[in-house]
Amino acid sequence: MHPLRTTPSTGSGGPRRFPLRTLLLMILALVVFARLWWITHRPHPPRAVSGPTLPHAPIPVHPLTPENKP
């Protein structure tokens, strides 16, 4: 008499640990993670600097006097 089997055999000796769809989704998640990591962590090329930059001119301020109040 044979003992009762509680898990189906796949023919290779033992039960499958993960279904194929789960393995494919895990691989896809790893590929997407690697792609996003590469995009956000790659070094940027140095920007060309043509020389020292001058600050912008100050904005003119006119104080309010009693004759030019709105």
C-alpha positions in Angstrom: 0.0 0.0 0.0 1.3 3.5 -0.9 1.4 6.4 1.5 -0.9 9.3 0.8 0.7 12.2 -1.1 -0.2 15.6 0.2 1.8 17.7 -2.4 1.8 17.0 -6.1 5.1 16.0 -7.6 6.4 17.9 -10.7 8.4 15.0 -12.0 11.8 16.4 -11.0 11.7 15.0 -7.5 9.9 17.5 -5.4 7.1 20.1 -5.3 7.7 23.4 -7.0 8.5 26.2 -4.5 7.0 29.1 -6.5 4.6 29.1 -9.5 6.1 30.3 -12.8 4.0 33.5 -12.8 5.4 34.5 -9.4 9.0 33.9 -10.5 8.4 36.0 -13.6 6.9 38.9 -11.6 9.8 38.8 -9.2 12.3 39.0 -12.1 10.3 41.8 -13.7 10.3 43.7 -10.3 14.1 43.3 -10.1 14.6 44.6 -13.6 12.4 47.6 -13.0 14.2 48.3 -9.7 17.6 48.1 -11.4 16.5 50.4 -14.2 15.1 53.1 -11.8 18.2 52.8 -9.6 20.4 53.3 -12.7 18.5 56.4 -13.8 18.6 58.1 -10.5 22.1 57.2 -9.4 24.2 57.6 -12.6 26.8 60.4 -12.5 25.8 63.6 -14.3 28.4 65.1 -16.7 30.0 68.2 -15.4 28.5 71.4 -16.7 30.7 73.7 -18.7 31.4 77.0 -16.9 32.4 79.9 -19.1 33.6 82.1 -16.3 32.5 83.7 -13.1 28.9 84.8 -13.1 27.9 88.2 -11.9 25.0 88.7 -9.6 21.8 90.2 -10.9 21.3 94.0 -10.7 19.4 95.0 -7.6 15.7 95.8 -7.9 15.2 99.6 -7.6 13.2 100.5 -4.6 11.4 103.8 -4.3 10.3 104.8 -0.8 6.8 106.0 -0.3 6.5 109.7 0.5 3.3 111.5 1.4 2.9 113.0 -2.1 3.1 109.7 -4.0 1.0 107.5 -1.8 -1.7 105.5 -3.7 
